[in-house]
Amino acid sequence: MINLKYDLIIKNGTVFDFECRGSSVKDLYIQDGYIVEPDLKQETSADRVIDADGMLVVPGLIDEHAHWAYEIGSLGLNADMICPCSGVTTTVDAGSTGVENFEAFYRSNILRCQTDTKVYLHISGNGVTVTATHEEDQDPGAIDGEKIFRLFDRYPDCLRGLKVRLSQHTMQYGLEPLKAAVRLADDLNAAGHFCTVAVHVANIPKTVKIEEILELLRPGDIYTHPYQNLGPTIFNKDGTVIEAVKKARKRGVLFSSGTGSIHWCLDHMEKAYRDGFFPDFISSDIVDYNVYTRPGFNILYPMCVSLLCGMSVIDIFRAVTVNPARHLGLGKVGELKPGYKADIAIFEVQTRRVKFVDRFGGSADAAQVFVPMMTLKNGKAVFRQIYFDGGYDYSKVEKNFV
């Protein structure tokens, strides 16, 4: 009998079936950086075996909204310093750069990182300038459509959409920047490009209605920060979610948590979840001043808070894997199927008391937290907890060193 040898076998892990909303214990076989279908009629072995008994084995997480333009502007983080240790293998930069500085970001960060980084290009030429004296100017007349088209032609796999930021400090032109972005996205889509519109909605003027914003969004466009509590919100006076939000979801508008440190509160998340309004994407919106600082931290913080507020474990992992992968056209990631990249995270759901807080005085104690045990990118380990044994065969440790 032939002995089929794989690069890696992950055994005994609990794997979700996102279609059937169930889970089962199964083994994963990895060869040349991809998940493969094993021939179980043959004897099998592997160069490495990881025993994930009692662990969740999930696709590498996808953080759909964060800021990774490291040393370009004032917000950016180094993705490889943050993502692997939180189980993230793919991420999306949410408008840190525009046409004037995107290529510098691409050359200095994206090309050099193991973490796959996709981008929403900001309609403002220099991207987000939230920490500057004057925040970004989104003058519709200054949007350089020709340059944006050239960048989408040159970087079709990296660019996934356009970013618009609606807040009191960026709305001197009202909703015209959003209208212009949607028109431009329509033109890009008609030319064969993938282009969604990701709109930041937080602390908007009281004269602007949430309903007006939602009416402009198309199926596949993304409304970010639905659980924020500054200015107009998505809630009725009785705490239920307004009908316009529910109708927008029914016609295909997507909602990303984009929690960050200031764009959510426990009270609003709990109210929305009680009303059955869960995010399509759980995203961190981490930047250089809130990473590893509560309540920003990293992607694990909104995942744990979502569990605390009543979202199921399977739906939490769906919102950081298959949902963004499919809706953003990210290719063979986000699922554990033969032919998909071996971007994999191993998690333990640990029972321990952890206090979670928001920026507005809210706090709650969690009974369970998600703890990453190991992250693999293209089948190779990029993070491992020091205490995660995983059935390691110590007899193979090299004892003689030259």
Phi and psi in degrees as a GROMACS rama.xvg file:
@    title "Ramachandran Plot"
@    xaxis  label "Phi"
@    yaxis  label "Psi"
@TYPE xy
-73.3405  136.672  ILE-2
-97.7456  107.875  ASN-3
-81.1679  124.636  LEU-4
-112.016  126.427  LYS-5
-105.988  164.487  TYR-6
-68.3115  -39.4258  ASP-7
-154.752  140.008  LEU-8
-124.186  127.791  ILE-9
-102.971  114.055  ILE-10
-105.706  148.651  LYS-11
67.9525  15.3263  ASN-12
-82.37  154.152  GLY-13
-86.8558  118.965  THR-14
-116.048  133.905  VAL-15
-80.7153  144.778  PHE-16
-107.005  99.4179  ASP-17
-68.7465  -23.571  PHE-18
-74.7572  -44.9559  GLU-19
-90.7877  -4.30766  CYS-20
58.0867  42.3635  ARG-21
-133.48  -171.86  GLY-22
-149.963  159.418  SER-23
-154.241  159.875  SER-24
-86.4224  125.961  VAL-25
-152.367  167.795  LYS-26
-105.121  147.206  ASP-27
-115.982  136.477  LEU-28
-113.629  131.565  TYR-29
-127.104  132.226  ILE-30
-142.846  129.697  GLN-31
54.6219  36.5616  ASP-32
85.0804  6.15302  GLY-33
-129.27  154.369  TYR-34
-77.8409  134.412  ILE-35
-125.479  157.907  VAL-36
-84.6377  120.254  GLU-37
-77.8621  151.954  PRO-38
-94.7662  93.755  ASP-39
-74.7031  -3.8768  LEU-40
-78.4163  -14.4265  LYS-41
-105.514  158.912  GLN-42
-68.4613  140.97  GLU-43
-126.414  149.101  THR-44
-149.899  178.802  SER-45
-153.899  154.499  ALA-46
-62.711  -35.4301  ASP-47
-135.55  143.407  ARG-48
-130.153  131.022  VAL-49
-115.744  124.455  ILE-50
-92.6258  110.529  ASP-51
-103.587  30.7902  ALA-52
-56.0383  127.932  ASP-53
81.8048  1.50303  GLY-54
-108.209  157.344  MET-55
-88.2204  126.863  LEU-56
-108.887  115.113  VAL-57
-129.621  162.031  VAL-58
-59.21  149.774  PRO-59
-51.3819  134.375  GLY-60
-68.1059  155.335  LEU-61
-122.554  112.966  ILE-62
-92.3487  104.8  ASP-63
-76.9754  -12.8124  GLU-64
-148.562  101.826  HIS-65
-155.226  -173.965  ALA-66
-132.089  115.801  HIS-67
-123.336  11.9589  TRP-68
-81.0073  73.2933  ALA-69
-62.3901  125.948  TYR-70
63.5738  18.3218  GLU-71
-124.508  103.772  ILE-72
84.8646  -169.345  GLY-73
-107.475  0.802386  SER-74
-110.819  -20.1578  LEU-75
-72.7379  145.263  GLY-76
-114.522  160.826  LEU-77
-85.923  112.467  ASN-78
-58.8621  -37.6779  ALA-79
-72.0753  -15.6632  ASP-80
-84.9895  -19.9458  MET-81
-112.938  -41.3232  ILE-82
-72.7454  -52.6767  CYS-83
-56.4094  -38.9785  PRO-84
-74.4494  -7.21049  CYS-85
-111.381  11.0293  SER-86
85.7751  5.25496  GLY-87
-90.1219  131.13  VAL-88
-117.725  -16.3589  THR-89
-137.983  143.014  THR-90
-147.33  165.175  THR-91
-124.559  127.09  VAL-92
-82.5267  128.856  ASP-93
-99.5854  67.7495  ALA-94
82.2287  22.9583  GLY-95
-62.3168  -28.0149  SER-96
-128.637  159.024  THR-97
-122.399  -160.188  GLY-98
-63.6545  -25.7377  VAL-99
-77.7766  -26.5534  GLU-100
-131.335  4.89066  ASN-101
-61.3761  -44.064  PHE-102
-67.1899  -31.083  GLU-103
-65.5052  -40.9141  ALA-104
-60.5206  -44.5353  PHE-105
-61.8109  -47.3995  TYR-106
-71.3857  -40.3867  ARG-107
-86.8625  -21.5585  SER-108
-120.898  -61.0286  ASN-109
-62.1216  -44.9596  ILE-110
-66.0476  -24.921  LEU-111
-97.0147  -8.38265  ARG-112
-94.362  142.567  CYS-113
-70.0233  -37.3229  GLN-114
-65.803  124.92  THR-115
-68.7927  125.337  ASP-116
-121.129  119.49  THR-117
-101.278  172.085  LYS-118
-142.062  136.05  VAL-119
-95.0525  119.028  TYR-120
-80.3161  126.851  LEU-121
-71.4812  141.855  HIS-122
-70.0976  -21.7461  ILE-123
-80.8158  135.555  SER-124
-55.0257  -35.2804  GLY-125
-104.565  9.9738  ASN-126
76.9198  -164.146  GLY-127
-65.2352  131.507  VAL-128
-130.191  45.8025  THR-129
-63.736  -27.3517  VAL-130
-93.8187  2.18307  THR-131
-84.0527  166.437  ALA-132
-59.4389  -42.214  THR-133
-116.403  120.306  HIS-134
-72.977  170.861  GLU-135
-56.1214  140.144  GLU-136
-89.225  117.463  ASP-137
-106.532  37.703  GLN-138
-55.1444  116.078  ASP-139
-57.1372  -30.9407  PRO-140
-70.7065  -15.7584  GLY-141
-99.1475  -1.95157  ALA-142
-68.6823  122.049  ILE-143
-91.511  85.5865  ASP-144
-60.8588  -35.8604  GLY-145
-64.4945  -44.8131  GLU-146
-65.1163  -39.7691  LYS-147
-61.6225  -43.6091  ILE-148
-61.1497  -42.4305  PHE-149
-61.9972  -40.4747  ARG-150
-66.9622  -40.4635  LEU-151
-65.2378  -33.7266  PHE-152
-65.482  -38.475  ASP-153
-83.2765  -31.0745  ARG-154
-128.724  56.8928  TYR-155
-66.1801  -29.1772  PRO-156
-80.6029  -23.996  ASP-157
-89.3032  -44.4922  CYS-158
-80.4375  124.966  LEU-159
-114.831  -8.69639  ARG-160
173.779  -173.628  GLY-161
-115.593  144.367  LEU-162
-110.701  135.479  LYS-163
-128.963  135.51  VAL-164
-114.401  115.382  ARG-165
-103.997  113.333  LEU-166
-154.501  173.584  SER-167
-57.7025  -31.8605  GLN-168
-87.5373  -7.45302  HIS-169
-123.792  11.21  THR-170
-111.637  33.9387  MET-171
-65.4381  -15.7675  GLN-172
-107.85  16.9575  TYR-173
62.4055  -135.158  GLY-174
-94.0975  5.63718  LEU-175
-61.1786  -38.5173  GLU-176
-60.3645  -38.7116  PRO-177
-66.8063  -42.8745  LEU-178
-60.0415  -42.0073  LYS-179
-65.6595  -39.584  ALA-180
-64.7529  -40.9815  ALA-181
-64.7673  -41.8618  VAL-182
-61.9538  -43.5551  ARG-183
-65.8644  -40.1315  LEU-184
-62.6052  -39.1642  ALA-185
-59.4089  -43.0802  ASP-186
-65.6172  -40.6138  ASP-187
-65.3921  -42.1989  LEU-188
-61.934  -41.9671  ASN-189
-64.6643  -27.157  ALA-190
-85.2709  1.65745  ALA-191
99.5962  4.23365  GLY-192
-88.6653  155.675  HIS-193
-88.2975  124.107  PHE-194
-152.851  108.926  CYS-195
-94.7644  172.171  THR-196
-118.172  121.826  VAL-197
-106.835  114.667  ALA-198
-112.54  124.687  VAL-199
-79.5529  125.165  HIS-200
-127.433  102.231  VAL-201
-159.861  132.52  ALA-202
55.8268  46.3177  ASN-203
-79.7579  159.227  ILE-204
-58.2202  148.176  PRO-205
-65.7448  -17.1931  LYS-206
-77.6503  -11.8826  THR-207
-97.8221  133.744  VAL-208
-99.7942  139.106  LYS-209
-55.5361  -38.2188  ILE-210
-59.485  -37.3737  GLU-211
-64.6885  -39.0365  GLU-212
-66.6467  -46.6578  ILE-213
-62.2575  -35.3865  LEU-214
-62.0316  -26.0154  GLU-215
-83.6971  -17.0478  LEU-216
-84.742  142.895  LEU-217
-98.6006  164.085  ARG-218
-54.4271  131.382  PRO-219
94.1847  -15.1722  GLY-220
-74.7191  159.939  ASP-221
-123.115  123.061  ILE-222
-97.4083  118.292  TYR-223
-107.81  145.548  THR-224
75.3715  45.4011  HIS-225
-67.3421  -18.8845  PRO-226
-100.726  16.5819  TYR-227
-76.0654  160.786  GLN-228
-129.588  19.7938  ASN-229
-106.092  124.416  LEU-230
75.5079  -160.793  GLY-231
-57.747  143.061  PRO-232
-126.119  -178.993  THR-233
-88.0739  10.1407  ILE-234
-108.867  146.542  PHE-235
-76.0429  172.17  ASN-236
-63.2841  -27.8165  LYS-237
-85.6202  5.75983  ASP-238
89.7544  -1.86615  GLY-239
-85.0918  160.751  THR-240
-77.7921  136.208  VAL-241
-62.9672  150.344  ILE-242
-62.1539  -33.3799  GLU-243
-61.952  -34.9081  ALA-244
-67.5651  -44.684  VAL-245
-64.5481  -38.4336  LYS-246
-67.5193  -38.6933  LYS-247
-61.8135  -42.3712  ALA-248
-61.9534  -42.2687  ARG-249
-61.0757  -31.1466  LYS-250
-93.4158  8.44646  ARG-251
107.447  1.83929  GLY-252
-70.4656  137.916  VAL-253
-104.098  152.514  LEU-254
-125.716  125.319  PHE-255
-113.491  132.656  SER-256
-63.6075  -40.8414  SER-257
44.4155  52.2536  GLY-258
-66.0363  -49.5725  THR-259
56.0466  -152.371  GLY-260
-102.199  -16.3365  SER-261
-128.304  -6.58362  ILE-262
-99.0104  29.4974  HIS-263
-164.671  162.698  TRP-264
-146.319  153.361  CYS-265
-57.2846  -42.2913  LEU-266
-58.672  -44.8332  ASP-267
-72.3182  -37.4492  HIS-268
-64.8367  -42.8462  MET-269
-62.613  -43.2673  GLU-270
-63.2474  -44.203  LYS-271
-64.0611  -43.2179  ALA-272
-67.0314  -36.5559  TYR-273
-61.476  -32.3077  ARG-274
-86.7127  7.62255  ASP-275
78.545  15.8286  GLY-276
-102.317  91.793  PHE-277
-99.7431  156.414  PHE-278
-74.3675  146.345  PRO-279
-70.9745  -38.2093  ASP-280
-124.118  133.113  PHE-281
-95.1444  122.977  ILE-282
-137.217  154.833  SER-283
-91.3037  -33.5877  SER-284
50.7255  40.2469  ASP-285
-78.9127  146.282  ILE-286
-136.674  -179.144  VAL-287
-66.3297  -21.7077  ASP-288
-98.4689  -1.04111  TYR-289
-125.437  -2.14996  ASN-290
-66.5268  133.227  VAL-291
60.2888  18.5577  TYR-292
-121.225  124.545  THR-293
-67.7691  138.04  ARG-294
-101.674  22.6344  PRO-295
-84.4106  -73.427  GLY-296
69.5731  -97.166  PHE-297
-161.439  -167.934  ASN-298
-60.8762  -25.4266  ILE-299
-66.3756  -29.7985  LEU-300
-63.4617  -54.5485  TYR-301
-66.4079  -27.2156  PRO-302
-65.2591  -45.8087  MET-303
-67.757  -39.3253  CYS-304
-65.3527  -37.8656  VAL-305
-62.5232  -39.1663  SER-306
-64.0275  -43.8747  LEU-307
-60.1886  -36.8673  LEU-308
-87.2722  -1.65071  CYS-309
115.35  7.40095  GLY-310
-82.913  141.801  MET-311
-73.8644  156.26  SER-312
-59.6374  -44.4671  VAL-313
-65.607  -37.9336  ILE-314
-71.6416  -31.8936  ASP-315
-61.9713  -47.9943  ILE-316
-71.7124  -29.7083  PHE-317
-60.7587  -38.9231  ARG-318
-74.3255  -9.94637  ALA-319
-121.046  15.6648  VAL-320
-138.895  -90.0064  THR-321
-65.9439  -35.7029  VAL-322
-61.1511  -57.3816  ASN-323
-64.5728  -33.5081  PRO-324
-61.2322  -45.4917  ALA-325
-74.8506  -45.9327  ARG-326
-70.5696  -25.2269  HIS-327
-103.952  6.7948  LEU-328
59.1188  49.3365  GLY-329
-86.8596  1.10597  LEU-330
87.7368  -148.154  GLY-331
-84.1231  58.9858  LYS-332
-136.857  169.003  VAL-333
87.2844  -2.92564  GLY-334
-143.985  155.353  GLU-335
-106.127  72.1945  LEU-336
-123.261  151.931  LYS-337
-54.5875  135.53  PRO-338
94.1701  -12.07  GLY-339
-89.4709  153.846  TYR-340
-60.8402  143.633  LYS-341
-82.7122  58.9796  ALA-342
-94.3338  108.743  ASP-343
-139  143.062  ILE-344
-126.051  140.219  ALA-345
-112.374  123.614  ILE-346
-120.423  150.233  PHE-347
-116.764  132.9  GLU-348
-89.8702  106.192  VAL-349
-97.432  140.009  GLN-350
-89.0144  107.529  THR-351
-161.054  150.914  ARG-352
-86.5741  120.962  ARG-353
-132.924  131.617  VAL-354
-87.5455  127.908  LYS-355
-111.548  137.203  PHE-356
-128.824  160.194  VAL-357
-116.495  -176.904  ASP-358
-83.2598  0.221591  ARG-359
-119.625  21.527  PHE-360
94.6882  -4.09169  GLY-361
-79.7123  144.878  GLY-362
-154.976  153.177  SER-363
-157.872  149.89  ALA-364
-96.4595  126.864  ASP-365
-90.7534  147.588  ALA-366
-96.1936  -19.2743  ALA-367
-137.446  147.98  GLN-368
-137.993  153.75  VAL-369
-89.3571  125.399  PHE-370
-123.061  118.141  VAL-371
-68.8288  131.712  PRO-372
-99.7338  -35.5487  MET-373
-161.784  144.929  MET-374
-128.848  131.598  THR-375
-118.446  134.757  LEU-376
-118.335  119.601  LYS-377
54.5173  37.0583  ASN-378
81.5945  2.04056  GLY-379
-115.059  140.597  LYS-380
-68.2159  128.881  ALA-381
-117.966  -5.75854  VAL-382
-161.097  144.149  PHE-383
-154.899  131.029  ARG-384
-62.9372  140.272  GLN-385
-60.8211  -28.0954  ILE-386
-98.4599  4.03919  TYR-387
-86.0506  105.196  PHE-388
-75.8731  -48.8216  ASP-389
62.7534  29.4959  GLY-390
70.6149  30.1883  GLY-391
-61.0717  135.414  TYR-392
-90.2808  98.3024  ASP-393
-71.038  -14.6377  TYR-394
-68.5432  -17.5947  SER-395
-91.5325  0.419858  LYS-396
-67.6708  129.831  VAL-397
-68.3732  126.391  GLU-398
-100.188  -18.2712  LYS-399
-112.012  123.062  ASN-400
-119.832  139.861  PHE-401
